[in-house]
Structure formats: C-alpha cells, structure tokens
Amino acid sequence: MAPLVEQGLKVAACIGSVTANKNQGLVVEAMAHLRDVPVGAAFIGEGSDVLLEPARALGVENRIVSLGYQDAAAAWLPLADMLIVPSKTEGQGLVVLEAFRAAVPVLASRIPALEELVEDGASGMLFESDDVRSLAEGIRSMIALPAAERDALATMGRQRLVEEVTGTV
C-alpha cells in the first residue's frame, strides 16, 4: 500500500482471492474512470497479480498494488481508507465484518448478502452490482466525504458488527 500512499493517494483495499465472482477487475476498470480522484486500489488475495495487466492496458498501473496472498489479510485493513467489495454474489460477506471491526468504511455491491450487512449511507455505501460507473461514483463519493462523515460510517459499521455477533438489531 505504501506506493499508493507515497503518491498521495487514498487507499481502497479489496480483499479476496481473484475470481470472476469476486469481480475485482471491476475495481481496476473504475480506476480508469477516476483519473481526477486521488485514489488507488490495493488488492490482497491469491491471484491478484493477474489484475496488473488490465491495469497497464487501461493506463492505471500506478494506481494498482497487488499484495498477493497474505496469511492475515484483515491486518492490512487499518492501512486502508476504505474497503471495496465488488462481488457479484456472496455467502456471508466476512470481509465486511472484518472492515467493520477495523473501523474502515465499506463500499459494497448491492447484492442481498451485502445489503444485509451494509446499510447504504449509515454503516457504509452500496453501488449497483457489476456496474463500473456506479462503483466509480461510489468511490468518488466516499473520497469526497468529510473525515467526520467517513468516521461516522465506520462507527456505525462497528455497531453493525456488534449487532451481527450478538444477534441483536
């Protein structure tokens, strides 16, 4: 993540093995729509190096970092300014709960499993699934939020984690 921070970019982390279902390529595409926004993406997960070639092709390779598989991927979350979950489908969305625990704001695709965890505008933000423009606008909106509002999202996310763990809503 250091190369992104050294460029003065905000860091959007994306955690998970690279698969068609996890849809990390959408984040690379979104970076091409955000050339005027100081943000880059850090991919943590098995196979993340395959995202570097599409990033080169789109001319955004300087905004992409591939960290590959990490034993404790969630330990990287506190270094991020947001977590992006671009999945087309999800079982439980554990990475969202890990971001909530780390008090990192979440931007997730609008799919049933993630909508159960992320209340749009309260405990995070949602974007239309598999829609690069919607994702890019979500990233732009998250970056534009004043620090207090981003902190409020993170605080509500942490509260949502407590609700999930205790079973209270």
C-alpha positions as a Markdown table, in Angstrom:
| # | Residue | x | y | z |
|---|---|---|---|---|
| 1 | Met | 0.0 | 0.0 | 0.0 |
| 2 | Ala | 3.0 | 2.2 | 0.5 |
| 3 | Pro | 3.4 | 3.1 | -3.2 |
| 4 | Leu | -0.1 | 4.5 | -3.2 |
| 5 | Val | 0.3 | 6.5 | -0.1 |
| 6 | Glu | 3.7 | 7.8 | -1.3 |
| 7 | Gln | 1.8 | 9.2 | -4.4 |
| 8 | Gly | -0.6 | 11.0 | -2.0 |
| 9 | Leu | -3.5 | 8.6 | -2.9 |
| 10 | Lys | -6.2 | 7.4 | -0.7 |
| 11 | Val | -6.2 | 3.6 | -0.5 |
| 12 | Ala | -9.2 | 1.4 | -1.5 |
| 13 | Ala | -8.5 | -2.1 | -0.3 |
| 14 | Cys | -10.0 | -5.1 | -2.0 |
| 15 | Ile | -9.5 | -8.5 | -0.2 |
| 16 | Gly | -10.1 | -12.0 | -1.5 |
| 17 | Ser | -8.8 | -14.5 | -4.0 |
| 18 | Val | -9.3 | -13.2 | -7.5 |
| 19 | Thr | -12.2 | -14.9 | -9.1 |
| 20 | Ala | -14.9 | -13.9 | -11.6 |
| 21 | Asn | -17.5 | -13.9 | -8.8 |
| 22 | Lys | -15.4 | -11.6 | -6.6 |
| 23 | Asn | -15.2 | -9.3 | -9.6 |
| 24 | Gln | -12.0 | -7.4 | -8.6 |
| 25 | Gly | -11.5 | -6.5 | -12.3 |
| 26 | Leu | -14.3 | -4.0 | -11.9 |
| 27 | Val | -12.2 | -2.0 | -9.4 |
| 28 | Val | -9.4 | -1.8 | -11.9 |
| 29 | Glu | -11.9 | -0.6 | -14.5 |
| 30 | Ala | -13.2 | 2.0 | -12.1 |
| 31 | Met | -9.7 | 3.4 | -11.5 |
| 32 | Ala | -9.7 | 4.4 | -15.2 |
| 33 | His | -12.9 | 6.5 | -14.6 |
| 34 | Leu | -11.2 | 8.2 | -11.6 |
| 35 | Arg | -8.1 | 9.8 | -13.1 |
| 36 | Asp | -9.0 | 13.1 | -11.4 |
| 37 | Val | -9.6 | 11.5 | -8.0 |
| 38 | Pro | -6.6 | 10.8 | -5.6 |
| 39 | Val | -7.3 | 7.1 | -5.1 |
| 40 | Gly | -5.6 | 3.8 | -5.8 |
| 41 | Ala | -6.5 | 0.2 | -5.2 |
| 42 | Ala | -4.6 | -2.4 | -3.2 |
| 43 | Phe | -5.5 | -6.0 | -3.9 |
| 44 | Ile | -4.9 | -8.6 | -1.2 |
| 45 | Gly | -5.5 | -12.2 | -2.2 |
| 46 | Glu | -4.4 | -15.1 | -4.2 |
| 47 | Gly | -4.1 | -14.3 | -7.9 |
| 48 | Ser | -4.2 | -10.6 | -7.5 |
| 49 | Asp | -1.2 | -10.2 | -9.8 |
| 50 | Val | -3.4 | -11.0 | -12.8 |
| 51 | Leu | -5.0 | -7.6 | -12.3 |
| 52 | Leu | -1.8 | -5.8 | -13.2 |
| 53 | Glu | -2.0 | -6.4 | -16.9 |
| 54 | Pro | -5.5 | -5.0 | -17.3 |
| 55 | Ala | -4.3 | -2.0 | -15.2 |
| 56 | Arg | -1.4 | -1.5 | -17.6 |
| 57 | Ala | -3.8 | -1.7 | -20.6 |
| 58 | Leu | -6.0 | 0.9 | -19.0 |
| 59 | Gly | -3.1 | 3.2 | -18.1 |
| 60 | Val | -3.7 | 3.0 | -14.3 |
| 61 | Glu | -0.9 | 0.7 | -13.3 |
| 62 | Asn | 0.5 | 3.4 | -11.0 |
| 63 | Arg | -2.8 | 3.2 | -9.0 |
| 64 | Ile | -2.8 | -0.5 | -8.5 |
| 65 | Val | -0.9 | -2.6 | -6.0 |
| 66 | Ser | -1.0 | -6.4 | -5.8 |
| 67 | Leu | 0.0 | -7.8 | -2.4 |
| 68 | Gly | -0.9 | -11.4 | -3.3 |
| 69 | Tyr | -2.0 | -13.9 | -0.7 |
| 70 | Gln | -1.5 | -12.7 | 2.9 |
| 71 | Asp | -1.9 | -15.0 | 5.9 |
| 72 | Ala | -3.6 | -12.2 | 7.9 |
| 73 | Ala | -5.2 | -10.2 | 5.2 |
| 74 | Ala | -7.5 | -8.4 | 7.6 |
| 75 | Ala | -4.4 | -7.0 | 9.4 |
| 76 | Trp | -3.9 | -4.7 | 6.3 |
| 77 | Leu | -7.3 | -3.1 | 6.7 |
| 78 | Pro | -6.3 | -0.3 | 9.2 |
| 79 | Leu | -3.9 | 0.9 | 6.5 |
| 80 | Ala | -6.8 | 1.5 | 4.0 |
| 81 | Asp | -9.1 | 4.4 | 3.7 |
| 82 | Met | -12.0 | 2.1 | 2.5 |
| 83 | Leu | -12.8 | -1.4 | 1.7 |
| 84 | Ile | -14.4 | -2.2 | -1.7 |
| 85 | Val | -16.4 | -5.4 | -2.0 |
| 86 | Pro | -17.3 | -5.7 | -5.7 |
| 87 | Ser | -18.7 | -9.3 | -5.5 |
| 88 | Lys | -21.5 | -10.5 | -7.8 |
| 89 | Thr | -22.6 | -12.9 | -5.2 |
| 90 | Glu | -21.6 | -13.6 | -1.6 |
| 91 | Gly | -22.3 | -16.1 | 1.1 |
| 92 | Gln | -21.8 | -14.1 | 4.3 |
| 93 | Gly | -19.5 | -11.2 | 3.5 |
| 94 | Leu | -17.0 | -11.9 | 6.3 |
| 95 | Val | -14.6 | -9.3 | 4.8 |
| 96 | Val | -17.2 | -6.6 | 5.5 |
| 97 | Leu | -17.4 | -7.7 | 9.2 |
| 98 | Glu | -13.6 | -7.5 | 9.3 |
| 99 | Ala | -13.7 | -4.0 | 7.9 |
| 100 | Phe | -16.3 | -3.1 | 10.5 |
| 101 | Arg | -14.1 | -4.4 | 13.3 |
| 102 | Ala | -11.2 | -2.4 | 11.9 |
| 103 | Ala | -13.4 | 0.7 | 11.7 |
| 104 | Val | -12.8 | 1.0 | 7.9 |
| 105 | Pro | -15.6 | 2.4 | 5.8 |
| 106 | Val | -17.1 | -0.1 | 3.3 |
| 107 | Leu | -18.2 | 0.4 | -0.3 |
| 108 | Ala | -20.0 | -2.8 | -1.4 |
| 109 | Ser | -22.0 | -4.1 | -4.3 |
| 110 | Arg | -25.8 | -4.0 | -3.9 |
| 111 | Ile | -26.4 | -7.8 | -3.6 |
| 112 | Pro | -28.6 | -9.5 | -1.0 |
| 113 | Ala | -25.8 | -10.8 | 1.3 |
| 114 | Leu | -24.1 | -7.4 | 1.4 |
| 115 | Glu | -27.3 | -5.4 | 1.7 |
| 116 | Glu | -28.0 | -7.4 | 4.9 |
| 117 | Leu | -24.7 | -6.0 | 6.4 |
| 118 | Val | -24.3 | -2.6 | 4.9 |
| 119 | Glu | -27.0 | -0.1 | 5.3 |
| 120 | Asp | -26.4 | 2.4 | 2.5 |
| 121 | Gly | -25.4 | 5.8 | 3.9 |
| 122 | Ala | -25.4 | 4.6 | 7.5 |
| 123 | Ser | -22.9 | 1.7 | 8.0 |
| 124 | Gly | -21.3 | 2.0 | 4.6 |
| 125 | Met | -22.2 | 2.7 | 1.0 |
| 126 | Leu | -23.6 | 0.5 | -1.8 |
| 127 | Phe | -23.2 | 0.6 | -5.5 |
| 128 | Glu | -25.0 | -1.2 | -8.3 |
| 129 | Ser | -23.5 | -4.7 | -8.8 |
| 130 | Asp | -21.3 | -5.2 | -11.8 |
| 131 | Asp | -21.7 | -1.5 | -12.8 |
| 132 | Val | -18.4 | 0.3 | -13.3 |
| 133 | Arg | -19.9 | 3.8 | -13.4 |
| 134 | Ser | -21.8 | 3.1 | -10.2 |
| 135 | Leu | -18.7 | 1.8 | -8.5 |
| 136 | Ala | -16.6 | 4.8 | -9.7 |
| 137 | Glu | -19.3 | 7.2 | -8.4 |
| 138 | Gly | -19.3 | 5.4 | -5.1 |
| 139 | Ile | -15.5 | 5.7 | -4.8 |
| 140 | Arg | -15.7 | 9.4 | -5.7 |
| 141 | Ser | -18.5 | 9.9 | -3.1 |
| 142 | Met | -16.5 | 8.0 | -0.4 |
| 143 | Ile | -13.4 | 10.0 | -1.1 |
| 144 | Ala | -15.3 | 13.3 | -1.1 |
| 145 | Leu | -16.9 | 12.7 | 2.3 |
| 146 | Pro | -15.6 | 14.9 | 5.1 |
| 147 | Ala | -13.5 | 12.9 | 7.6 |
| 148 | Ala | -16.2 | 13.1 | 10.3 |
| 149 | Glu | -18.7 | 11.5 | 7.9 |
| 150 | Arg | -16.3 | 8.7 | 7.0 |
| 151 | Asp | -15.7 | 8.2 | 10.7 |
| 152 | Ala | -19.4 | 8.1 | 11.3 |
| 153 | Leu | -19.8 | 5.3 | 8.6 |
| 154 | Ala | -17.0 | 3.4 | 10.3 |
| 155 | Thr | -18.6 | 3.8 | 13.7 |
| 156 | Met | -22.0 | 2.6 | 12.5 |
| 157 | Gly | -20.3 | -0.3 | 10.8 |
| 158 | Arg | -18.6 | -1.3 | 14.0 |
| 159 | Gln | -22.0 | -1.1 | 15.8 |
| 160 | Arg | -23.5 | -3.3 | 13.0 |
| 161 | Leu | -20.7 | -5.8 | 13.7 |
| 162 | Val | -21.8 | -5.9 | 17.4 |
| 163 | Glu | -25.4 | -6.5 | 16.3 |
| 164 | Glu | -24.3 | -9.3 | 14.0 |
| 165 | Val | -22.2 | -11.0 | 16.7 |
| 166 | Thr | -24.8 | -10.6 | 19.5 |
| 167 | Gly | -27.8 | -11.3 | 17.2 |
| 168 | Thr | -29.5 | -8.1 | 18.2 |
| 169 | Val | -30.7 | -5.5 | 15.6 |
